[in-house]
Amino acid sequence: LQPVLDSNGKGVWEPRYDQRSNRVYWINHELRQTSWTSPGGDSEDGSSPAASSESPVAGKLTLPEGWERKVDTKSGRAYYLNHNDHTTSWDFPIAGKDGA
């Protein structure tokens, strides 16, 4: 999934992964809005709406090169380890953004 420019030119919609619901949602920081629906009209996994009803969505997301998904033993939450620069993030990394 790649970031999508808002149709009105108001910021960028970025995909994020929600650990609790095991779904992808979209966030636009400039508009201060979130959405479960892709701003590009696609389903949350980036395919056309009728293309797939398979779940969970997380299994369809591809990590950028050098990233690994780990699980925090205390909280049980997934986090992401960037082997390229030795950093971690709770948010799913997006290729080409912030070192991803």
Backbone atoms as SQL, in Angstrom:
CREATE TABLE atoms (id INTEGER PRIMARY KEY, chain TEXT, resi INTEGER, resn TEXT, atom TEXT, x REAL, y REAL, z REAL);
INSERT INTO atoms VALUES
  (1, 'A', 1, 'LEU', 'N', 0.846, -1.187, 0.000),
  (2, 'A', 1, 'LEU', 'CA', 0.000, 0.000, 0.000),
  (3, 'A', 1, 'LEU', 'C', 0.882, 1.237, 0.000),
  (4, 'A', 2, 'GLN', 'N', 0.534, 2.185, -0.823),
  (5, 'A', 2, 'GLN', 'CA', 1.313, 3.406, -0.947),
  (6, 'A', 2, 'GLN', 'C', 0.466, 4.603, -0.527),
  (7, 'A', 3, 'PRO', 'N', 1.100, 5.674, -0.044),
  (8, 'A', 3, 'PRO', 'CA', 0.354, 6.891, 0.273),
  (9, 'A', 3, 'PRO', 'C', -0.386, 7.410, -0.960),
  (10, 'A', 4, 'VAL', 'N', -1.505, 8.082, -0.731),
  (11, 'A', 4, 'VAL', 'CA', -2.345, 8.596, -1.808),
  (12, 'A', 4, 'VAL', 'C', -2.566, 10.079, -1.583),
  (13, 'A', 5, 'LEU', 'N', -2.333, 10.902, -2.616),
  (14, 'A', 5, 'LEU', 'CA', -2.579, 12.332, -2.539),
  (15, 'A', 5, 'LEU', 'C', -4.078, 12.567, -2.455),
  (16, 'A', 6, 'ASP', 'N', -4.509, 13.450, -1.549),
  (17, 'A', 6, 'ASP', 'CA', -5.915, 13.780, -1.402),
  (18, 'A', 6, 'ASP', 'C', -6.437, 14.368, -2.706),
  (19, 'A', 7, 'SER', 'N', -7.647, 14.022, -3.085),
  (20, 'A', 7, 'SER', 'CA', -8.219, 14.485, -4.354),
  (21, 'A', 7, 'SER', 'C', -8.371, 16.004, -4.408),
  (22, 'A', 8, 'ASN', 'N', -8.456, 16.653, -3.245),
  (23, 'A', 8, 'ASN', 'CA', -8.556, 18.104, -3.188),
  (24, 'A', 8, 'ASN', 'C', -7.199, 18.766, -2.972),
  (25, 'A', 9, 'GLY', 'N', -6.142, 17.967, -3.018),
  (26, 'A', 9, 'GLY', 'CA', -4.801, 18.516, -2.814),
  (27, 'A', 9, 'GLY', 'C', -4.492, 18.860, -1.374),
  (28, 'A', 10, 'LYS', 'N', -5.281, 18.347, -0.451),
  (29, 'A', 10, 'LYS', 'CA', -5.099, 18.635, 0.974),
  (30, 'A', 10, 'LYS', 'C', -4.364, 17.490, 1.655),
  (31, 'A', 11, 'GLY', 'N', -3.062, 17.461, 1.509),
  (32, 'A', 11, 'GLY', 'CA', -2.257, 16.466, 2.209),
  (33, 'A', 11, 'GLY', 'C', -2.257, 15.106, 1.549),
  (34, 'A', 12, 'VAL', 'N', -1.680, 14.165, 2.254),
  (35, 'A', 12, 'VAL', 'CA', -1.500, 12.802, 1.763),
  (36, 'A', 12, 'VAL', 'C', -2.186, 11.840, 2.724),
  (37, 'A', 13, 'TRP', 'N', -2.908, 10.887, 2.156),
  (38, 'A', 13, 'TRP', 'CA', -3.502, 9.812, 2.945),
  (39, 'A', 13, 'TRP', 'C', -2.487, 8.685, 3.042),
  (40, 'A', 14, 'GLU', 'N', -2.161, 8.281, 4.266),
  (41, 'A', 14, 'GLU', 'CA', -1.177, 7.230, 4.496),
  (42, 'A', 14, 'GLU', 'C', -1.851, 6.010, 5.102),
  (43, 'A', 15, 'PRO', 'N', -1.485, 4.814, 4.623),
  (44, 'A', 15, 'PRO', 'CA', -2.058, 3.609, 5.229),
  (45, 'A', 15, 'PRO', 'C', -1.376, 3.303, 6.560),
  (46, 'A', 16, 'ARG', 'N', -2.148, 2.867, 7.513),
  (47, 'A', 16, 'ARG', 'CA', -1.643, 2.432, 8.818),
  (48, 'A', 16, 'ARG', 'C', -2.321, 1.115, 9.162),
  (49, 'A', 17, 'TYR', 'N', -1.713, 0.365, 10.050),
  (50, 'A', 17, 'TYR', 'CA', -2.253, -0.929, 10.461),
  (51, 'A', 17, 'TYR', 'C', -2.758, -0.846, 11.889),
  (52, 'A', 18, 'ASP', 'N', -4.023, -1.202, 12.100),
  (53, 'A', 18, 'ASP', 'CA', -4.620, -1.198, 13.426),
  (54, 'A', 18, 'ASP', 'C', -4.492, -2.586, 14.037),
  (55, 'A', 19, 'GLN', 'N', -3.702, -2.688, 15.110),
  (56, 'A', 19, 'GLN', 'CA', -3.425, -3.973, 15.759),
  (57, 'A', 19, 'GLN', 'C', -4.695, -4.630, 16.319),
  (58, 'A', 20, 'ARG', 'N', -5.565, -3.832, 16.882),
  (59, 'A', 20, 'ARG', 'CA', -6.747, -4.396, 17.557),
  (60, 'A', 20, 'ARG', 'C', -7.740, -5.015, 16.590),
  (61, 'A', 21, 'SER', 'N', -7.993, -4.320, 15.480),
  (62, 'A', 21, 'SER', 'CA', -8.988, -4.827, 14.524),
  (63, 'A', 21, 'SER', 'C', -8.352, -5.666, 13.428),
  (64, 'A', 22, 'ASN', 'N', -7.013, -5.640, 13.340),
  (65, 'A', 22, 'ASN', 'CA', -6.292, -6.378, 12.314),
  (66, 'A', 22, 'ASN', 'C', -6.665, -5.881, 10.918),
  (67, 'A', 23, 'ARG', 'N', -6.869, -4.537, 10.822),
  (68, 'A', 23, 'ARG', 'CA', -7.271, -3.909, 9.563),
  (69, 'A', 23, 'ARG', 'C', -6.368, -2.724, 9.253),
  (70, 'A', 24, 'VAL', 'N', -6.351, -2.351, 7.990),
  (71, 'A', 24, 'VAL', 'CA', -5.645, -1.161, 7.552),
  (72, 'A', 24, 'VAL', 'C', -6.621, 0.006, 7.572),
  (73, 'A', 25, 'TYR', 'N', -6.166, 1.161, 8.055),
  (74, 'A', 25, 'TYR', 'CA', -6.962, 2.384, 7.964),
  (75, 'A', 25, 'TYR', 'C', -6.099, 3.443, 7.306),
  (76, 'A', 26, 'TRP', 'N', -6.690, 4.553, 6.948),
  (77, 'A', 26, 'TRP', 'CA', -5.999, 5.643, 6.256),
  (78, 'A', 26, 'TRP', 'C', -6.030, 6.884, 7.121),
  (79, 'A', 27, 'ILE', 'N', -4.915, 7.624, 7.152),
  (80, 'A', 27, 'ILE', 'CA', -4.817, 8.830, 7.967),
  (81, 'A', 27, 'ILE', 'C', -4.286, 9.979, 7.109),
  (82, 'A', 28, 'ASN', 'N', -4.888, 11.159, 7.294),
  (83, 'A', 28, 'ASN', 'CA', -4.445, 12.377, 6.626),
  (84, 'A', 28, 'ASN', 'C', -4.172, 13.385, 7.731),
  (85, 'A', 29, 'HIS', 'N', -2.893, 13.646, 8.001),
  (86, 'A', 29, 'HIS', 'CA', -2.525, 14.524, 9.110),
  (87, 'A', 29, 'HIS', 'C', -2.931, 15.967, 8.859),
  (88, 'A', 30, 'GLU', 'N', -2.867, 16.413, 7.610),
  (89, 'A', 30, 'GLU', 'CA', -3.229, 17.797, 7.300),
  (90, 'A', 30, 'GLU', 'C', -4.714, 18.043, 7.541),
  (91, 'A', 31, 'LEU', 'N', -5.549, 17.092, 7.148),
  (92, 'A', 31, 'LEU', 'CA', -6.988, 17.225, 7.357),
  (93, 'A', 31, 'LEU', 'C', -7.419, 16.780, 8.753),
  (94, 'A', 32, 'ARG', 'N', -6.522, 16.097, 9.452),
  (95, 'A', 32, 'ARG', 'CA', -6.820, 15.531, 10.774),
  (96, 'A', 32, 'ARG', 'C', -8.007, 14.578, 10.705),
  (97, 'A', 33, 'GLN', 'N', -7.933, 13.666, 9.713),
  (98, 'A', 33, 'GLN', 'CA', -9.002, 12.699, 9.501),
  (99, 'A', 33, 'GLN', 'C', -8.423, 11.301, 9.331),
  (100, 'A', 34, 'THR', 'N', -9.245, 10.315, 9.668),
  (101, 'A', 34, 'THR', 'CA', -8.918, 8.919, 9.410),
  (102, 'A', 34, 'THR', 'C', -10.099, 8.275, 8.698),
  (103, 'A', 35, 'SER', 'N', -9.835, 7.166, 8.021),
  (104, 'A', 35, 'SER', 'CA', -10.894, 6.470, 7.301),
  (105, 'A', 35, 'SER', 'C', -10.532, 4.995, 7.179),
  (106, 'A', 36, 'TRP', 'N', -11.532, 4.136, 7.254),
  (107, 'A', 36, 'TRP', 'CA', -11.322, 2.716, 7.009),
  (108, 'A', 36, 'TRP', 'C', -11.310, 2.440, 5.515),
  (109, 'A', 37, 'THR', 'N', -11.810, 3.377, 4.715),
  (110, 'A', 37, 'THR', 'CA', -11.900, 3.210, 3.266),
  (111, 'A', 37, 'THR', 'C', -10.754, 3.929, 2.583),
  (112, 'A', 38, 'SER', 'N', -10.139, 3.290, 1.624),
  (113, 'A', 38, 'SER', 'CA', -9.049, 3.896, 0.878),
  (114, 'A', 38, 'SER', 'C', -9.537, 5.131, 0.146),
  (115, 'A', 39, 'PRO', 'N', -8.792, 6.234, 0.214),
  (116, 'A', 39, 'PRO', 'CA', -9.202, 7.441, -0.493),
  (117, 'A', 39, 'PRO', 'C', -9.150, 7.275, -2.002),
  (118, 'A', 40, 'GLY', 'N', -8.467, 6.246, -2.482),
  (119, 'A', 40, 'GLY', 'CA', -8.393, 5.982, -3.910),
  (120, 'A', 40, 'GLY', 'C', -9.562, 5.153, -4.420),
  (121, 'A', 41, 'GLY', 'N', -10.503, 4.807, -3.545),
  (122, 'A', 41, 'GLY', 'CA', -11.659, 4.017, -3.950),
  (123, 'A', 41, 'GLY', 'C', -11.426, 2.524, -3.901),
  (124, 'A', 42, 'ASP', 'N', -10.209, 2.109, -3.562),
  (125, 'A', 42, 'ASP', 'CA', -9.915, 0.689, -3.450),
  (126, 'A', 42, 'ASP', 'C', -10.324, 0.186, -2.080),
  (127, 'A', 43, 'SER', 'N', -10.309, -1.113, -1.922),
  (128, 'A', 43, 'SER', 'CA', -10.557, -1.694, -0.609),
  (129, 'A', 43, 'SER', 'C', -9.344, -1.434, 0.273),
  (130, 'A', 44, 'GLU', 'N', -9.451, -1.740, 1.537),
  (131, 'A', 44, 'GLU', 'CA', -8.383, -1.421, 2.478),
  (132, 'A', 44, 'GLU', 'C', -7.072, -2.126, 2.188),
  (133, 'A', 45, 'ASP', 'N', -7.098, -3.218, 1.430),
  (134, 'A', 45, 'ASP', 'CA', -5.854, -3.925, 1.130),
  (135, 'A', 45, 'ASP', 'C', -5.212, -3.438, -0.162),
  (136, 'A', 46, 'GLY', 'N', -5.819, -2.439, -0.813),
  (137, 'A', 46, 'GLY', 'CA', -5.243, -1.871, -2.011),
  (138, 'A', 46, 'GLY', 'C', -5.736, -2.525, -3.296),
  (139, 'A', 47, 'SER', 'N', -6.521, -3.590, -3.182),
  (140, 'A', 47, 'SER', 'CA', -7.069, -4.218, -4.378),
  (141, 'A', 47, 'SER', 'C', -8.432, -3.596, -4.668),
  (142, 'A', 48, 'SER', 'N', -9.011, -3.941, -5.801),
  (143, 'A', 48, 'SER', 'CA', -10.340, -3.441, -6.085),
  (144, 'A', 48, 'SER', 'C', -11.309, -4.062, -5.094),
  (145, 'A', 49, 'PRO', 'N', -12.411, -3.390, -4.766),
  (146, 'A', 49, 'PRO', 'CA', -13.301, -3.861, -3.704),
  (147, 'A', 49, 'PRO', 'C', -13.793, -5.292, -3.874),
  (148, 'A', 50, 'ALA', 'N', -14.044, -5.731, -5.093),
  (149, 'A', 50, 'ALA', 'CA', -14.560, -7.082, -5.285),
  (150, 'A', 50, 'ALA', 'C', -13.459, -8.120, -5.454),
  (151, 'A', 51, 'ALA', 'N', -12.210, -7.685, -5.491),
  (152, 'A', 51, 'ALA', 'CA', -11.117, -8.600, -5.806),
  (153, 'A', 51, 'ALA', 'C', -10.859, -9.623, -4.723),
  (154, 'A', 52, 'SER', 'N', -11.072, -9.254, -3.469),
  (155, 'A', 52, 'SER', 'CA', -10.732, -10.199, -2.414),
  (156, 'A', 52, 'SER', 'C', -11.515, -9.901, -1.157),
  (157, 'A', 53, 'SER', 'N', -11.972, -10.943, -0.501),
  (158, 'A', 53, 'SER', 'CA', -12.602, -10.778, 0.805),
  (159, 'A', 53, 'SER', 'C', -11.791, -11.529, 1.848),
  (160, 'A', 54, 'GLU', 'N', -10.603, -11.976, 1.456),
  (161, 'A', 54, 'GLU', 'CA', -9.724, -12.735, 2.341),
  (162, 'A', 54, 'GLU', 'C', -9.277, -11.871, 3.507),
  (163, 'A', 55, 'SER', 'N', -9.113, -12.476, 4.665),
  (164, 'A', 55, 'SER', 'CA', -8.687, -11.785, 5.861),
  (165, 'A', 55, 'SER', 'C', -7.631, -12.649, 6.542),
  (166, 'A', 56, 'PRO', 'N', -6.739, -12.136, 7.333),
  (167, 'A', 56, 'PRO', 'CA', -6.601, -10.743, 7.699),
  (168, 'A', 56, 'PRO', 'C', -5.825, -9.938, 6.657),
  (169, 'A', 57, 'VAL', 'N', -6.060, -8.664, 6.658),
  (170, 'A', 57, 'VAL', 'CA', -5.394, -7.759, 5.733),
  (171, 'A', 57, 'VAL', 'C', -3.898, -7.721, 5.993),
  (172, 'A', 58, 'ALA', 'N', -3.487, -7.819, 7.234),
  (173, 'A', 58, 'ALA', 'CA', -2.071, -7.706, 7.582),
  (174, 'A', 58, 'ALA', 'C', -1.217, -8.697, 6.821),
  (175, 'A', 59, 'GLY', 'N', -1.751, -9.856, 6.510),
  (176, 'A', 59, 'GLY', 'CA', -0.996, -10.847, 5.775),
  (177, 'A', 59, 'GLY', 'C', -0.707, -10.430, 4.350),
  (178, 'A', 60, 'LYS', 'N', -1.405, -9.430, 3.853),
  (179, 'A', 60, 'LYS', 'CA', -1.229, -8.976, 2.479),
  (180, 'A', 60, 'LYS', 'C', -0.255, -7.810, 2.376),
  (181, 'A', 61, 'LEU', 'N', 0.082, -7.178, 3.475),
  (182, 'A', 61, 'LEU', 'CA', 0.979, -6.041, 3.455),
  (183, 'A', 61, 'LEU', 'C', 2.417, -6.522, 3.327),
  (184, 'A', 62, 'THR', 'N', 3.198, -5.825, 2.542),
  (185, 'A', 62, 'THR', 'CA', 4.596, -6.185, 2.348),
  (186, 'A', 62, 'THR', 'C', 5.478, -5.146, 3.015),
  (187, 'A', 63, 'LEU', 'N', 6.378, -5.607, 3.853),
  (188, 'A', 63, 'LEU', 'CA', 7.305, -4.695, 4.509),
  (189, 'A', 63, 'LEU', 'C', 8.372, -4.234, 3.525),
  (190, 'A', 64, 'PRO', 'N', 8.815, -2.986, 3.650),
  (191, 'A', 64, 'PRO', 'CA', 9.925, -2.528, 2.806),
  (192, 'A', 64, 'PRO', 'C', 11.181, -3.344, 3.103),
  (193, 'A', 65, 'GLU', 'N', 12.112, -3.346, 2.171),
  (194, 'A', 65, 'GLU', 'CA', 13.353, -4.091, 2.328),
  (195, 'A', 65, 'GLU', 'C', 14.088, -3.646, 3.591),
  (196, 'A', 66, 'GLY', 'N', 14.561, -4.621, 4.366),
  (197, 'A', 66, 'GLY', 'CA', 15.314, -4.322, 5.579),
  (198, 'A', 66, 'GLY', 'C', 14.472, -4.228, 6.834),
  (199, 'A', 67, 'TRP', 'N', 13.148, -4.325, 6.704),
  (200, 'A', 67, 'TRP', 'CA', 12.247, -4.246, 7.856),
  (201, 'A', 67, 'TRP', 'C', 11.804, -5.642, 8.267),
  (202, 'A', 68, 'GLU', 'N', 11.517, -5.789, 9.570),
  (203, 'A', 68, 'GLU', 'CA', 11.039, -7.061, 10.109),
  (204, 'A', 68, 'GLU', 'C', 9.948, -6.781, 11.131),
  (205, 'A', 69, 'ARG', 'N', 8.911, -7.603, 11.115),
  (206, 'A', 69, 'ARG', 'CA', 7.832, -7.490, 12.103),
  (207, 'A', 69, 'ARG', 'C', 8.205, -8.335, 13.315),
  (208, 'A', 70, 'LYS', 'N', 8.105, -7.747, 14.497),
  (209, 'A', 70, 'LYS', 'CA', 8.386, -8.441, 15.755),
  (210, 'A', 70, 'LYS', 'C', 7.185, -8.242, 16.669),
  (211, 'A', 71, 'VAL', 'N', 7.140, -8.986, 17.765),
  (212, 'A', 71, 'VAL', 'CA', 6.070, -8.838, 18.742),
  (213, 'A', 71, 'VAL', 'C', 6.680, -8.528, 20.096),
  (214, 'A', 72, 'ASP', 'N', 6.199, -7.475, 20.724),
  (215, 'A', 72, 'ASP', 'CA', 6.645, -7.083, 22.056),
  (216, 'A', 72, 'ASP', 'C', 6.121, -8.105, 23.064),
  (217, 'A', 73, 'THR', 'N', 7.013, -8.711, 23.826),
  (218, 'A', 73, 'THR', 'CA', 6.621, -9.780, 24.741),
  (219, 'A', 73, 'THR', 'C', 5.745, -9.295, 25.889),
  (220, 'A', 74, 'LYS', 'N', 5.914, -8.048, 26.314),
  (221, 'A', 74, 'LYS', 'CA', 5.108, -7.530, 27.425),
  (222, 'A', 74, 'LYS', 'C', 3.688, -7.171, 27.005),
  (223, 'A', 75, 'SER', 'N', 3.557, -6.447, 25.889),
  (224, 'A', 75, 'SER', 'CA', 2.243, -5.956, 25.474),
  (225, 'A', 75, 'SER', 'C', 1.547, -6.869, 24.471),
  (226, 'A', 76, 'GLY', 'N', 2.319, -7.710, 23.767),
  (227, 'A', 76, 'GLY', 'CA', 1.746, -8.544, 22.730),
  (228, 'A', 76, 'GLY', 'C', 1.512, -7.800, 21.420),
  (229, 'A', 77, 'ARG', 'N', 1.880, -6.529, 21.373),
  (230, 'A', 77, 'ARG', 'CA', 1.696, -5.705, 20.179),
  (231, 'A', 77, 'ARG', 'C', 2.822, -5.943, 19.185),
  (232, 'A', 78, 'ALA', 'N', 2.472, -5.861, 17.909),
  (233, 'A', 78, 'ALA', 'CA', 3.489, -5.946, 16.865),
  (234, 'A', 78, 'ALA', 'C', 4.209, -4.618, 16.756),
  (235, 'A', 79, 'TYR', 'N', 5.491, -4.679, 16.467),
  (236, 'A', 79, 'TYR', 'CA', 6.269, -3.490, 16.148),
  (237, 'A', 79, 'TYR', 'C', 7.183, -3.845, 14.987),
  (238, 'A', 80, 'TYR', 'N', 7.833, -2.844, 14.434),
  (239, 'A', 80, 'TYR', 'CA', 8.612, -3.047, 13.222),
  (240, 'A', 80, 'TYR', 'C', 10.037, -2.592, 13.425),
  (241, 'A', 81, 'LEU', 'N', 10.970, -3.471, 13.089),
  (242, 'A', 81, 'LEU', 'CA', 12.401, -3.237, 13.267),
  (243, 'A', 81, 'LEU', 'C', 13.024, -2.928, 11.912),
  (244, 'A', 82, 'ASN', 'N', 13.702, -1.788, 11.826),
  (245, 'A', 82, 'ASN', 'CA', 14.393, -1.395, 10.604),
  (246, 'A', 82, 'ASN', 'C', 15.855, -1.783, 10.764),
  (247, 'A', 83, 'HIS', 'N', 16.269, -2.831, 10.085),
  (248, 'A', 83, 'HIS', 'CA', 17.651, -3.295, 10.170),
  (249, 'A', 83, 'HIS', 'C', 18.614, -2.343, 9.468),
  (250, 'A', 84, 'ASN', 'N', 18.109, -1.511, 8.571),
  (251, 'A', 84, 'ASN', 'CA', 18.955, -0.574, 7.838),
  (252, 'A', 84, 'ASN', 'C', 19.543, 0.510, 8.741),
  (253, 'A', 85, 'ASP', 'N', 18.710, 1.054, 9.634),
  (254, 'A', 85, 'ASP', 'CA', 19.202, 2.128, 10.508),
  (255, 'A', 85, 'ASP', 'C', 19.013, 1.816, 11.996),
  (256, 'A', 86, 'HIS', 'N', 18.659, 0.566, 12.291),
  (257, 'A', 86, 'HIS', 'CA', 18.553, 0.082, 13.681),
  (258, 'A', 86, 'HIS', 'C', 17.550, 0.885, 14.509),
  (259, 'A', 87, 'THR', 'N', 16.385, 1.168, 13.905),
  (260, 'A', 87, 'THR', 'CA', 15.313, 1.853, 14.624),
  (261, 'A', 87, 'THR', 'C', 14.096, 0.942, 14.671),
  (262, 'A', 88, 'THR', 'N', 13.142, 1.284, 15.527),
  (263, 'A', 88, 'THR', 'CA', 11.890, 0.541, 15.612),
  (264, 'A', 88, 'THR', 'C', 10.724, 1.506, 15.514),
  (265, 'A', 89, 'SER', 'N', 9.562, 0.950, 15.185),
  (266, 'A', 89, 'SER', 'CA', 8.348, 1.756, 15.064),
  (267, 'A', 89, 'SER', 'C', 7.140, 0.895, 15.391),
  (268, 'A', 90, 'TRP', 'N', 6.144, 1.484, 16.047),
  (269, 'A', 90, 'TRP', 'CA', 4.885, 0.796, 16.285),
  (270, 'A', 90, 'TRP', 'C', 4.036, 0.828, 15.012),
  (271, 'A', 91, 'ASP', 'N', 4.278, 1.806, 14.139),
  (272, 'A', 91, 'ASP', 'CA', 3.500, 1.974, 12.917),
  (273, 'A', 91, 'ASP', 'C', 4.079, 1.146, 11.778),
  (274, 'A', 92, 'PHE', 'N', 3.198, 0.619, 10.941),
  (275, 'A', 92, 'PHE', 'CA', 3.628, -0.133, 9.772),
  (276, 'A', 92, 'PHE', 'C', 4.404, 0.800, 8.848),
  (277, 'A', 93, 'PRO', 'N', 5.620, 0.426, 8.448),
  (278, 'A', 93, 'PRO', 'CA', 6.426, 1.312, 7.608),
  (279, 'A', 93, 'PRO', 'C', 5.902, 1.397, 6.177),
  (280, 'A', 94, 'ILE', 'N', 6.008, 2.575, 5.606),
  (281, 'A', 94, 'ILE', 'CA', 5.583, 2.798, 4.235),
  (282, 'A', 94, 'ILE', 'C', 6.838, 3.006, 3.397),
  (283, 'A', 95, 'ALA', 'N', 6.981, 2.260, 2.320),
  (284, 'A', 95, 'ALA', 'CA', 8.161, 2.363, 1.471),
  (285, 'A', 95, 'ALA', 'C', 8.353, 3.790, 0.994),
  (286, 'A', 96, 'GLY', 'N', 9.600, 4.287, 1.118),
  (287, 'A', 96, 'GLY', 'CA', 9.949, 5.627, 0.630),
  (288, 'A', 96, 'GLY', 'C', 9.655, 6.740, 1.603),
  (289, 'A', 97, 'LYS', 'N', 9.132, 6.420, 2.800),
  (290, 'A', 97, 'LYS', 'CA', 8.802, 7.463, 3.766),
  (291, 'A', 97, 'LYS', 'C', 9.576, 7.238, 5.052),
  (292, 'A', 98, 'ASP', 'N', 10.242, 8.267, 5.524),
  (293, 'A', 98, 'ASP', 'CA', 10.963, 8.230, 6.806),
  (294, 'A', 98, 'ASP', 'C', 11.909, 7.040, 6.919),
  (295, 'A', 99, 'GLY', 'N', 12.684, 6.795, 5.890),
  (296, 'A', 99, 'GLY', 'CA', 13.679, 5.735, 5.948),
  (297, 'A', 99, 'GLY', 'C', 13.169, 4.353, 5.609),
  (298, 'A', 100, 'ALA', 'N', 11.879, 4.247, 5.305),
  (299, 'A', 100, 'ALA', 'CA', 11.329, 2.933, 4.961),
  (300, 'A', 100, 'ALA', 'C', 11.702, 2.568, 3.537);
